[in-house]
């Protein structure tokens, strides 16, 4: 079973006192103490971000680790990755994440891991990266389309309710054909894909939602998806 859980926002980095989404990710492994590997590439391997990951996940029933491309944990990255149950990708600059992953062939390794049943997950940049494309602020001021890895079909927009320009920009880019239709998620909402298809949407806040956004007959159609509150 190939799983991807894409967070619009939330998790330990945005909701440190609300572990519902992170616990949901761990539960989907069906393992008593899953091995969870944090990949902080998009933040430039921020030491503070890595520290917050350990502070949070060491309180859960799991075995946390991280993969830095600036201080690699092993010369054999494939062997390191294939030993894990969950890959959890942090937020930051999606363009730099993709560029570095490709230079290290980590994109190829992660695709193999995903196809072998290791769960992929992540927030913001760590959500966009799994889709064909997404809307990103990687280039500085403003939001722009970005081609991504394409594990999942369509496009992605995180922080749909958390940043004022996200919703209108995403809809404009889809309407203009600069992005394919796809899925958006509020802060606190996550999209759970199984074998390339959306299985369900979940949230850590009662009002957080996920959406499908498509261009139909020349106009944008935004469909609010049923989103299960995990509390």
N, C-alpha and C positions, 0 to 999 in steps of 0.2 A: 504494500500500500504506500503510495507516494503522497505525503502530506506537506502542505505549506500553510502556515498561519501568519497572516499579514496584518499588523497592527497599524491603525491610523494614528494612534497616539495612546499613551498609557504605559502600563508595565512599570518596572522598577525605576526607569529613568524619568518618568513624568508623574507617576502616582506612587511614590515610595511607601505610602501608608495604605495602599490598596493593591494587594497582590493577586486579585481575582484573575486577571488575564494571564499572568505568569503561571499561576497554579493550573489554569486550564491547559496551557501548553504542556506542562509536565504530565498532566493526567492523560493526555492523548497518546503518550508513549506506551501506556499499559504496563509500565515497569515500576518496581517498588522504589528504586533509587536511580533514576536515569542520569546518564552522563550528558551534561549540558555545556556546550562550548560557545562562549561569547566572542563575536568577531567585531572589533571596534574600528575597522579600517576607515569608515566614513568620518570618524572624528579625529583621524590622525593618530589613532591608538592612544587617546586621551587617558592618562593615568588616573585622573579623577573618575572618569566614566568606568574604567575597569574596576576601580576600587568599589564604586557603588554597586556594580554587578555582584562582586563577591560578598559585600555586606548584606545584600538582599538574598542571594541564592544560597548562601551558607546557612540561612535560617529555614530553608526548605529541605525536603527529603530528596536530595539529588547530589550529584558529584560535579561541581562547577570547575571549569577551566576556561582559558581564553587563547585565542590564536592571534598573535601579533605578526604583521608582515615587516615590522621594523626591528623586532627581536624575535625571529621565528623560534617556535618551541622545538622544532625538529628539522633536520634536512629533508626528511620524507614527510611532506605535508599531507600527501594522500593517506599514508598509514595513520597519521595523527587524526585526520578527519574521520576516516572510516571506523575508528574506534568509538565514536560518539553516538548518542541517541538523538540529540537535538543540537542544531546549529541556530544560534540566536544572534542576529545581526543588528548592530546598533545604528542609531541615526547619525546624521551629519551630511557630508557632501557626497551625493550619489554619483556624480561624474567621476570624482577621484576614486571612489570605491570601485567602480567598474574598470577604470583604467588600471588600477593596481592589481585587481584580481586577474585581469587578462594577462598582465605582464608576468605574474607568478603562476599562471595557468590554474589559479584557484577556482575560476568559474567552471572549468572542465571537471575539476575534482568534486566540486559541490554538486554539479549535475549528476555525476556518477553516484555520489552518496545519496542524493534524493531518489534516484531511480532504484537504488538498493534498499530503500525504506527508511533512511535517516531523515528525520523531520527537519524541514527548513522553517525558520520563523524570523521575525524582525519587526522593527518599528521605523516608520518614516522612510529614510533611505533604505533601511532593511526590509521595507515593504515594497517599495517601488522596484527594487532590483530584480525581483522574481518575475515581473511582468514584461511584456514586449516593449512597453514604454510607460512614461509617467510624467507628471508635472513636478518640476523641481526648482529650488532656489539656488542650485549649485553654482550658477554663474555670477552671483552677487545680487544686486538689487533686482527685484522683479522675478516673475515665475515664467519658466519656459519649458517646452517639451524636451524630453530626453529619451533616446533609445536605450533600452535596457537588455536584460539577458534572455527573456522570452521563455522561461520555464512554464509560465502561464500565459494564455492568450489574452489579448486586450491590454488596456492601460489601467493605471492606478493613480489615485489621488489621496494621500493621507491628510490629516489635520483639516478635514472638510469643514468642520465647524470651529476649529481652533484658531484659524488665521483668516482674517477678513477677505483676502483676495483669492483664497484657494477655490472656493465654489464657483464664482463667476469666471475665473481664468480657466479652470478645467472645462467648464461647459463651453466656453468660447473656443478653446483649442480643439475639442471634439467636433464642435459645429463647423469649424473651418477645415476639418480634415487633417489637422496637424497632429492629432492623436486619434487612435482608434477608440471606439467606445470601450467602456470598462467599468471598474468598480471604485467607489469612494468610501472612505470610512472616517467618521468623526473621531476626535480624541476620545479614548476609552472604548472604542469599538474595534473588532477584529474580524477578518474574513478567513474562514477555514476551508481550504480547498483539499479535496481528496481525489487523486488520480486526474488532476487537471480541471475538475469541475467544482463549483462552489457547493459545499456541503451544508454550511450554516454560517450565520453571523452571530457573534456574541458580544457582550459588553460588560464593562466594569462599573458603568453608571447607568441608571435607569433611562436617562434621556439620550444616551449615545446611540447612534444609528449607523447602519451601512446602507449604501445605495448602489443601484445599477444605473449608469448613465450612457445613453445611446442616441445616435442620430437616426431618426426615423421620419421618412417622408419630408425631409428638409428642415426638421425642427428637433430640438433637444427634448428627450424624454428622460426624466429623472424618476426612478421608481425606488421608493423607500422599501428596503427589505425587512422582513421580520427579523428582529434582532433579539436574541435571548439574553436577558439580564442574568448574570451569574451569581448575584447576591442572594 
